[in-house]
Amino acid sequence: MAVEIKYVVVREGLEKMAFASKKDADAYDKMLDLAEVLGDWLQHSPVSFEDGQSDVLAMWLAENKDVLSSVLKSGRLPETEAVVSAEVTAETEEAEHSAVALEVDNVTEHPVRKRTKAA
């Protein structure tokens, strides 16, 4: 029998995502905190959003905070290749983290949970 340690990010009593490392769980929790702040900030904007749109936009901004920071600092969009490679890198890292359990022998494969919008 194998013992597996999981770090679970819980928001308002709901499990959002499970990770194999504390560092990854803390990073995801920090991203959810940022998305929550951005969502509150977007509610005060002069643009009216339909239900849930500001949450989706806030989560997207939080997920792409490095690109957003670059745009705010430089005043221009980064090169298309840099943006695409950053997105591919983020997706690759997420896939690697979910596949950590597969590296150990005699560990059953568990289905990967899909990311949900920020609470």
C-alpha positions as CSV (number, residue, x, y, z in Angstrom):
1,M,0.0,0.0,0.0
2,A,1.3,3.4,-0.9
3,V,1.0,6.6,1.1
4,E,0.4,9.8,-0.9
5,I,0.6,13.3,0.5
6,K,-1.7,15.9,-1.1
7,Y,-1.9,19.6,-0.4
8,V,-5.5,20.7,-1.0
9,V,-6.5,24.3,-1.6
10,V,-9.9,24.9,0.1
11,R,-12.0,28.0,-0.4
12,E,-15.3,28.6,1.4
13,G,-15.5,24.9,2.3
14,L,-15.0,23.7,-1.3
15,E,-11.9,21.9,-2.5
16,K,-10.5,23.9,-5.4
17,M,-7.4,21.9,-6.4
18,A,-5.0,19.3,-5.0
19,F,-1.2,19.4,-5.4
20,A,1.7,17.2,-4.7
21,S,3.8,20.0,-3.3
22,K,3.1,22.7,-0.7
23,K,4.9,25.3,-2.9
24,D,2.4,24.7,-5.8
25,A,-0.6,24.7,-3.5
26,D,0.6,28.0,-2.0
27,A,1.1,29.5,-5.4
28,Y,-2.4,28.5,-6.5
29,D,-3.9,29.9,-3.3
30,K,-2.1,33.2,-3.9
31,M,-3.4,33.3,-7.5
32,L,-7.0,32.7,-6.1
33,D,-6.4,35.6,-3.7
34,L,-5.3,37.8,-6.5
35,A,-8.3,36.8,-8.6
36,E,-10.7,37.6,-5.7
37,V,-9.1,41.1,-5.3
38,L,-9.3,41.7,-9.1
39,G,-12.9,40.5,-9.2
40,D,-13.9,43.0,-6.5
41,W,-12.0,45.7,-8.3
42,L,-13.7,44.9,-11.6
43,Q,-17.1,45.3,-9.9
44,H,-16.3,49.0,-9.3
45,S,-15.5,49.6,-12.9
46,P,-17.7,51.7,-15.2
47,V,-18.2,48.6,-17.4
48,S,-21.2,46.4,-16.4
49,F,-20.6,42.6,-16.6
50,E,-23.1,39.8,-16.8
51,D,-23.2,37.4,-13.9
52,G,-19.9,35.6,-13.6
53,Q,-18.0,37.5,-16.3
54,S,-16.0,39.6,-13.9
55,D,-15.0,36.4,-12.0
56,V,-13.8,34.8,-15.2
57,L,-12.0,37.9,-16.3
58,A,-10.4,38.3,-12.8
59,M,-9.2,34.6,-12.9
60,W,-7.8,35.1,-16.4
61,L,-5.9,38.2,-15.3
62,A,-4.6,36.5,-12.2
63,E,-3.4,33.5,-14.3
64,N,-1.6,35.8,-16.7
65,K,-0.3,38.2,-14.1
66,D,3.3,38.2,-15.5
67,V,2.1,39.3,-19.0
68,L,-0.2,41.9,-17.4
69,S,2.6,43.2,-15.3
70,S,4.8,43.5,-18.4
71,V,2.1,45.4,-20.2
72,L,1.6,47.8,-17.3
73,K,5.3,48.4,-17.0
74,S,6.2,48.8,-20.7
75,G,3.0,50.2,-22.0
76,R,2.9,47.7,-24.9
77,L,2.1,44.1,-25.6
78,P,4.9,41.6,-25.3
79,E,5.9,39.8,-28.5
80,T,3.3,37.2,-29.5
81,E,5.8,34.4,-29.2
82,A,6.6,35.3,-25.6
83,V,2.9,35.3,-24.7
84,V,2.2,32.0,-26.4
85,S,5.3,30.4,-24.8
86,A,4.3,31.6,-21.4
87,E,0.9,30.1,-21.8
88,V,2.3,26.8,-23.1
89,T,4.8,26.8,-20.2
90,A,2.0,27.3,-17.7
91,E,0.0,24.4,-19.2
92,T,3.0,22.2,-19.3
93,E,3.9,22.9,-15.6
94,E,0.3,22.1,-14.6
95,A,0.3,18.8,-16.6
96,E,3.6,17.9,-14.9
97,H,2.3,18.6,-11.4
98,S,-0.8,16.5,-12.0
99,A,1.4,13.6,-13.3
100,V,3.6,13.5,-10.2
101,A,1.7,10.5,-8.9
102,L,2.4,8.5,-12.1
103,E,6.2,8.7,-11.5
104,V,6.1,6.3,-8.5
105,D,5.6,2.6,-9.1
106,N,2.5,0.9,-7.9
107,V,0.5,4.1,-7.6
108,T,-3.0,4.1,-9.1
109,E,-3.8,6.9,-11.6
110,H,-6.3,9.4,-10.3
111,P,-8.4,11.6,-12.6
112,V,-7.2,15.1,-12.7
113,R,-9.5,17.7,-11.4
114,K,-10.4,20.6,-13.7
115,R,-9.8,24.1,-12.5
116,T,-12.9,26.0,-11.4
117,K,-13.5,29.7,-11.3
118,A,-12.5,31.6,-8.2
119,A,-15.0,31.6,-5.4
